[in-house]
Amino acid sequence: MERIVVIGAGQAASSLIVKLRSLGFAGEILLIGDEPHLPYQRPPLSKKYLAGEMPRERLLLRQAGWYEKNAVTLKLGERAVSIDRDAKSVLLADGEAIAYESLVLTTGARPKRFPDELGGRLAGVFMMRDLADADALSAAMGSGDSLLVIGGGYIGLEAAAEAAKKGLKVTLVEAANRILQRVAAAETADFFRDLHRSHGVTVYEGTTTQRLAARDGGGLDAMLGDGSTLGVDLVVVGIGIHPNSELAAEAGLVIDHGAVRVDEFGCTSDPSIYAAGDCTCLVWKGNLIRLESVQNAQDQAVNVAHNLLGDRQPYQPEPWFWSDQYDVKLQIAGLNHGYDDVITRRGSKPGSVAHFYYRGDTLLAVDAMNDPVAYNVVKRLLASGRSLSKAAAADLGVDLKAVLQAG
């Protein structure tokens, strides 16, 4: 009986396993995860879970009974330390060797640490990637405390929003010239900077954090690049992620941009080993990209399930992302890579706005803040290979739903 072994117990792993069983795979499935928890959702960790609005049990992607009913063997709290491609086996930290016919890497990614030598391991310094991180930060935060967030990407902004809602005094420091510089247009950055400042968050841009130091009596001093020192109770670091590709690299698989290189079928450079999710990179529309999102982890893993069972289907990403901050829901459809123009459309409701990204006259993506119509229309247009004229995007008199239905 064929055995499929999956390393990494996150969103991609859950989607893969569920799809394998729904497609009728009757062989063995063995899941290895270094956390002691059943596979769970990560996006709510910096949103509803941190805010106390989502109980732990609702984070689980499947309850324990599902794995038992579907004959999935769980190796949780176990770490895979090496892959023997010749013997087709995985070695665990406790010395157990697990044979496989097919192996799938869904090892995800981990946050970049603030350098240890600059204070990254001090008490009171937190990251936000897994359940343990969220639990530790939630327990440490108290109303009236001061919090420094290092990094102005979406994870940092979400953590800042939840802390401000809890009554903490929040300062956010971004080393780049502006927040969201790597992922969004200046127009979207302007929106979220104003949003955070309206909730009392102090935002510094173009400012580095040089060092963290413990203060006598508790708390931390943050020495900033402008020469100032900021005294705070807590620090959250959100400066990006590293794909967990070391296991693959040590096994001799091809690594590119720090991630496991896969082809259009999700296969690595070894025909018996596939990969999906944040640990991967792939070629899309002629560019080698990493898609760091739950949606990609789910969709890519479902595609890998089909390909493992011989139903060869090339993966066609349809990227979408989201972020919740205060009373704003940001929904992103598409990828804005290579854009040269941004068209803004103000919605009819207060605080509703959408920024449409174009390369030439071709629509690439949209950032929709409290504008689900713009998001859904662009998502469907991109999926069908269609565009939207700049004039239509900018004109509130144009019914976007009608444009979509017009075909």
C-alpha positions as CSV (number, residue, x, y, z in Angstrom):
1,M,0.0,0.0,0.0
2,E,1.4,3.4,-1.0
3,R,2.4,5.8,1.8
4,I,2.4,9.5,1.4
5,V,4.4,11.3,4.1
6,V,3.8,15.0,4.8
7,I,6.3,17.2,6.7
8,G,4.8,20.3,8.2
9,A,1.4,20.5,9.8
10,G,-0.1,23.8,8.7
11,Q,-2.7,25.0,6.3
12,A,-1.1,23.5,3.2
13,A,-0.8,20.1,4.9
14,S,-4.4,20.1,6.0
15,S,-5.7,21.0,2.5
16,L,-3.5,18.4,1.0
17,I,-4.6,15.6,3.3
18,V,-8.3,16.5,3.0
19,K,-8.1,16.5,-0.8
20,L,-6.2,13.2,-1.0
21,R,-9.0,11.5,0.9
22,S,-11.8,13.2,-1.0
23,L,-10.2,12.1,-4.2
24,G,-10.3,8.5,-3.0
25,F,-6.7,7.9,-2.0
26,A,-6.8,4.8,0.2
27,G,-3.1,4.5,1.0
28,E,-1.3,5.5,4.2
29,I,-1.0,9.2,5.1
30,L,1.5,10.2,7.8
31,L,1.7,13.8,9.0
32,I,4.8,15.1,10.8
33,G,4.6,18.4,12.6
34,D,7.1,19.9,15.1
35,E,4.4,21.7,17.0
36,P,2.3,19.6,19.5
37,H,-1.0,21.0,18.1
38,L,-3.3,19.7,15.4
39,P,-3.1,21.8,12.2
40,Y,-4.6,25.2,12.8
41,Q,-5.2,28.6,11.1
42,R,-2.4,31.1,11.5
43,P,-3.9,34.4,10.1
44,P,-6.3,34.9,13.1
45,L,-3.3,34.8,15.5
46,S,-2.5,38.4,14.8
47,K,-6.1,39.4,14.5
48,K,-9.1,37.8,16.3
49,Y,-7.2,35.3,18.4
50,L,-4.8,38.0,19.8
51,A,-7.9,40.2,20.4
52,G,-9.5,37.4,22.4
53,E,-12.4,37.2,19.9
54,M,-11.6,33.6,18.7
55,P,-11.2,30.7,21.1
56,R,-8.4,28.2,20.5
57,E,-10.6,25.4,19.4
58,R,-11.9,27.5,16.5
59,L,-8.4,27.8,15.2
60,L,-8.3,24.1,14.4
61,L,-8.7,23.2,10.7
62,R,-10.0,19.8,11.6
63,Q,-11.0,18.2,14.9
64,A,-9.0,15.2,16.2
65,G,-11.8,12.8,15.2
66,W,-11.4,13.7,11.6
67,Y,-7.8,12.4,11.4
68,E,-8.8,9.2,13.2
69,K,-11.9,8.6,10.9
70,N,-9.7,9.2,7.8
71,A,-6.8,7.0,9.0
72,V,-4.2,9.8,9.1
73,T,-1.3,8.9,11.3
74,L,-0.2,12.0,13.3
75,K,3.4,12.6,14.5
76,L,2.9,15.9,16.3
77,G,5.6,17.5,18.4
78,E,8.1,15.5,16.3
79,R,10.9,17.1,14.2
80,A,12.1,15.8,10.9
81,V,15.9,16.2,10.8
82,S,16.9,14.7,7.5
83,I,15.6,13.2,4.3
84,D,17.4,10.1,2.7
85,R,16.3,10.4,-0.9
86,D,18.1,7.2,-1.9
87,A,16.4,5.1,0.8
88,K,13.2,7.2,0.5
89,S,12.9,7.8,4.2
90,V,12.6,10.6,6.7
91,L,14.6,10.6,9.9
92,L,13.0,12.1,13.0
93,A,14.9,13.8,15.9
94,D,14.1,10.8,18.2
95,G,15.9,8.4,15.7
96,E,12.8,6.9,14.1
97,A,13.1,6.5,10.3
98,I,9.9,6.7,8.3
99,A,9.7,5.3,4.8
100,Y,7.7,7.0,2.0
101,E,6.7,6.4,-1.6
102,S,5.9,10.1,-2.0
103,L,7.0,12.9,0.3
104,V,5.4,16.4,0.5
105,L,7.1,19.3,2.1
106,T,4.7,21.8,3.6
107,T,7.2,23.3,6.1
108,G,6.0,26.9,5.8
109,A,8.1,29.8,6.9
110,R,9.3,31.4,10.1
111,P,9.7,35.0,11.1
112,K,13.0,36.8,10.7
113,R,14.4,37.4,14.2
114,F,15.8,40.7,15.4
115,P,19.5,39.9,15.7
116,D,20.3,38.2,19.0
117,E,23.5,40.3,19.5
118,L,21.3,43.4,19.3
119,G,18.8,42.2,21.9
120,G,16.5,40.0,19.9
121,R,16.3,37.3,22.6
122,L,15.6,39.6,25.6
123,A,12.6,39.1,27.7
124,G,9.7,41.1,26.4
125,V,10.7,40.8,22.7
126,F,8.1,38.8,20.8
127,M,7.4,37.6,17.2
128,M,4.1,36.6,15.7
129,R,4.1,33.4,13.7
130,D,2.7,30.5,15.7
131,L,0.2,29.7,18.6
132,A,2.9,29.9,21.2
133,D,3.9,33.4,20.0
134,A,0.3,34.6,20.1
135,D,-0.3,33.1,23.6
136,A,2.9,34.6,25.0
137,L,2.2,38.1,23.6
138,S,-1.4,38.1,24.7
139,A,-0.4,37.1,28.2
140,A,2.2,39.9,28.3
141,M,0.0,42.7,27.0
142,G,-1.8,44.9,29.5
143,S,-3.8,48.0,29.1
144,G,-1.6,51.1,29.6
145,D,1.6,49.2,28.6
146,S,3.8,50.7,25.9
147,L,4.6,48.6,22.9
148,L,7.1,49.0,20.1
149,V,6.4,47.3,16.8
150,I,9.4,46.9,14.6
151,G,8.3,46.5,11.0
152,G,5.6,48.2,9.0
153,G,4.3,45.2,6.9
154,Y,0.9,43.6,7.4
155,I,1.9,41.5,10.4
156,G,3.3,44.5,12.2
157,L,0.3,46.7,11.3
158,E,-2.1,44.0,12.5
159,A,-0.3,43.5,15.8
160,A,-0.2,47.3,16.3
161,A,-4.0,47.5,15.7
162,E,-4.8,44.8,18.2
163,A,-2.5,46.3,20.8
164,A,-4.0,49.8,20.3
165,K,-7.5,48.3,20.6
166,K,-6.4,46.7,24.0
167,G,-5.4,50.1,25.2
168,L,-1.6,49.9,24.8
169,K,0.4,52.9,23.8
170,V,1.9,51.8,20.5
171,T,4.8,53.0,18.5
172,L,5.6,51.5,15.1
173,V,9.0,51.9,13.5
174,E,9.7,51.0,9.9
175,A,13.2,51.1,8.4
176,A,12.1,51.7,4.8
177,N,11.0,55.1,3.6
178,R,7.3,54.1,4.2
179,I,5.2,51.3,5.6
180,L,4.1,48.6,3.2
181,Q,6.9,49.6,0.8
182,R,7.5,46.1,-0.5
183,V,3.9,45.0,-1.0
184,A,1.7,48.0,-1.7
185,A,1.5,51.4,-3.4
186,A,2.1,54.6,-1.6
187,E,-1.7,55.3,-1.8
188,T,-2.4,52.2,0.3
189,A,0.4,53.0,2.7
190,D,-1.0,56.5,3.2
191,F,-4.4,55.1,4.0
192,F,-3.1,52.7,6.7
193,R,-0.7,55.3,8.2
194,D,-3.6,57.7,8.6
195,L,-5.8,54.9,10.0
196,H,-3.2,53.9,12.7
197,R,-2.5,57.5,13.6
198,S,-6.2,58.1,14.1
199,H,-6.1,55.3,16.7
200,G,-3.2,56.9,18.6
201,V,-0.4,54.8,17.1
202,T,2.9,56.8,16.6
203,V,4.4,55.8,13.2
204,Y,8.1,56.4,12.4
205,E,9.3,55.7,8.8
206,G,12.8,55.7,7.5
207,T,14.0,54.9,11.0
208,T,16.0,51.9,12.0
209,T,16.0,50.1,15.3
210,Q,19.7,49.9,16.2
211,R,19.6,47.9,19.4
212,L,17.3,46.7,22.2
213,A,18.5,46.7,25.8
214,A,17.0,45.7,29.1
215,R,16.1,48.5,31.5
216,D,16.8,48.5,35.2
217,G,13.5,47.8,36.9
218,G,11.9,46.1,33.8
219,G,11.1,47.0,30.2
220,L,13.3,47.7,27.3
221,D,15.1,50.6,25.7
222,A,15.1,50.8,21.9
223,M,17.9,52.8,20.4
224,L,16.8,54.2,17.1
225,G,18.8,55.2,14.1
226,D,18.0,58.9,14.5
227,G,19.9,58.8,17.8
228,S,16.8,58.8,20.1
229,T,16.0,56.1,22.7
230,L,12.5,54.8,23.2
231,G,11.5,53.2,26.5
232,V,8.8,50.5,26.2
233,D,7.4,47.6,28.1
234,L,7.2,45.2,25.1
235,V,8.5,44.8,21.6
236,V,6.9,42.9,18.7
237,V,9.2,42.1,15.7
238,G,7.6,41.9,12.3
239,I,10.4,42.2,9.7
240,G,9.5,39.5,7.3
241,I,9.8,35.7,7.0
242,H,12.3,33.0,6.0
243,P,11.0,29.9,4.1
244,N,11.7,26.7,6.0
245,S,13.8,25.2,3.3
246,E,16.8,23.9,5.2
247,L,15.6,20.3,5.3
248,A,15.1,20.4,1.5
249,A,18.5,22.1,0.9
250,E,20.3,19.5,3.1
251,A,18.7,16.8,1.0
252,G,20.1,18.3,-2.2
253,L,16.8,19.6,-3.6
254,V,17.0,22.8,-5.7
255,I,16.6,26.0,-3.7
256,D,15.9,29.4,-5.3
257,H,15.2,32.7,-3.6
258,G,15.7,30.9,-0.3
259,A,12.7,28.6,-1.0
260,V,12.1,25.1,-2.4
261,R,11.9,25.4,-6.2
262,V,8.8,23.5,-7.6
263,D,7.6,23.1,-11.2
264,E,4.0,23.8,-12.4
265,F,2.9,20.5,-10.9
266,G,4.3,21.2,-7.4
267,C,7.2,18.8,-7.9
268,T,10.7,19.5,-6.6
269,S,13.9,18.4,-8.4
270,D,13.2,14.9,-7.0
271,P,10.2,13.3,-8.7
272,S,9.2,11.6,-5.5
273,I,9.1,14.8,-3.5
274,Y,6.5,17.6,-3.8
275,A,6.1,20.9,-1.9
276,A,3.4,23.4,-1.3
277,G,2.8,26.7,0.6
278,D,5.2,29.3,2.0
279,C,8.3,27.1,1.7
280,T,8.1,27.2,-2.1
281,C,8.8,29.3,-5.1
282,L,7.5,28.8,-8.6
283,V,7.4,30.4,-12.0
284,W,4.2,32.4,-12.7
285,K,3.7,34.5,-15.8
286,G,7.4,34.3,-16.6
287,N,8.6,35.4,-13.1
288,L,10.0,33.3,-10.2
289,I,7.8,34.3,-7.3
290,R,7.0,33.3,-3.7
291,L,3.4,33.6,-2.7
292,E,3.1,34.0,1.0
293,S,-0.6,33.5,1.7
294,V,-3.1,31.1,3.1
295,Q,-4.9,31.0,-0.3
296,N,-1.8,29.9,-2.1
297,A,-1.0,27.3,0.6
298,Q,-4.5,25.8,0.2
299,D,-4.7,26.0,-3.6
300,Q,-1.2,24.8,-4.3
301,A,-1.7,21.9,-1.9
302,V,-5.0,20.9,-3.5
303,N,-3.2,20.9,-6.9
304,V,-0.4,18.7,-5.5
305,A,-3.0,16.2,-4.3
306,H,-4.3,15.9,-7.8
307,N,-0.8,15.5,-9.3
308,L,0.3,12.9,-6.7
309,L,-2.7,10.7,-7.8
310,G,-1.8,11.0,-11.5
311,D,-4.3,13.7,-12.5
312,R,-1.7,16.0,-13.9
313,Q,-2.9,19.6,-13.6
314,P,-0.5,22.6,-13.9
315,Y,-1.0,25.1,-11.0
316,Q,-2.5,28.4,-12.1
317,P,-2.3,30.7,-9.1
318,E,-5.1,33.2,-8.6
319,P,-3.6,35.3,-5.8
320,W,-5.7,37.0,-3.1
321,F,-4.9,38.2,0.4
322,W,-6.6,40.0,3.2
323,S,-5.8,42.0,6.4
324,D,-8.1,43.2,9.2
325,Q,-7.1,46.3,11.1
326,Y,-9.6,48.1,13.4
327,D,-12.8,48.4,11.4
328,V,-11.1,48.1,8.0
329,K,-11.0,45.0,6.0
330,L,-8.4,45.1,3.3
331,Q,-8.9,42.6,0.4
332,I,-6.3,42.2,-2.3
333,A,-6.8,40.4,-5.6
334,G,-3.9,39.8,-8.0
335,L,-0.2,40.7,-7.8
336,N,0.9,44.2,-8.3
337,H,4.4,43.2,-9.5
338,G,5.7,45.6,-12.2
339,Y,2.8,48.2,-11.9
340,D,3.4,51.7,-13.3
341,D,0.1,53.4,-12.5
342,V,-2.4,53.4,-9.6
343,I,-6.0,54.5,-10.1
344,T,-8.0,55.4,-7.0
345,R,-11.8,54.9,-6.7
346,R,-13.6,56.3,-3.6
347,G,-16.5,54.2,-2.5
348,S,-19.9,55.4,-1.5
349,K,-19.4,54.5,2.2
350,P,-17.1,56.5,4.5
351,G,-13.6,54.8,4.6
352,S,-14.3,52.8,1.5
353,V,-11.6,53.1,-1.2
354,A,-9.9,50.9,-3.8
355,H,-6.6,51.3,-5.5
356,F,-6.3,49.6,-8.9
357,Y,-2.8,48.6,-10.1
358,Y,-2.0,48.8,-13.8
359,R,1.0,48.1,-16.1
360,G,0.2,50.2,-19.1
361,D,-3.5,49.6,-19.7
362,T,-3.5,46.1,-18.2
363,L,-5.1,45.6,-14.8
364,L,-2.8,43.7,-12.4
365,A,-4.4,43.9,-8.9
366,V,-6.5,45.9,-6.5
367,D,-6.2,46.9,-2.9
368,A,-9.8,47.3,-1.7
369,M,-10.4,48.8,1.7
370,N,-14.0,48.1,2.9
371,D,-15.0,47.7,-0.8
372,P,-15.9,44.1,-1.4
373,V,-17.5,44.9,-4.8
374,A,-14.2,46.2,-6.2
375,Y,-12.4,43.2,-4.8
376,N,-14.8,40.6,-6.1
377,V,-15.0,42.2,-9.5
378,V,-11.3,42.4,-10.0
379,K,-10.8,38.9,-8.7
380,R,-13.2,37.5,-11.2
381,L,-11.9,39.7,-14.1
382,L,-8.3,38.5,-13.4
383,A,-9.4,34.8,-13.2
384,S,-11.1,35.1,-16.6
385,G,-8.1,36.9,-18.2
386,R,-10.0,40.2,-18.6
387,S,-9.0,43.7,-17.7
388,L,-10.8,46.9,-16.7
389,S,-10.2,50.3,-18.3
390,K,-8.7,53.0,-16.2
391,A,-11.6,55.3,-17.0
392,A,-14.1,52.7,-15.7
393,A,-12.0,52.1,-12.6
394,A,-11.9,55.8,-11.7
395,D,-15.6,56.6,-12.5
396,L,-18.0,56.1,-9.6
397,G,-20.8,56.4,-12.2
398,V,-19.7,53.1,-13.7
399,D,-21.3,50.0,-12.1
400,L,-18.4,47.5,-11.7
401,K,-20.8,44.6,-11.4
402,A,-22.3,45.5,-14.7
403,V,-18.9,45.6,-16.3
404,L,-18.3,42.1,-15.0
405,Q,-21.6,40.8,-16.3
406,A,-21.1,42.4,-19.7
407,G,-18.4,39.9,-20.5
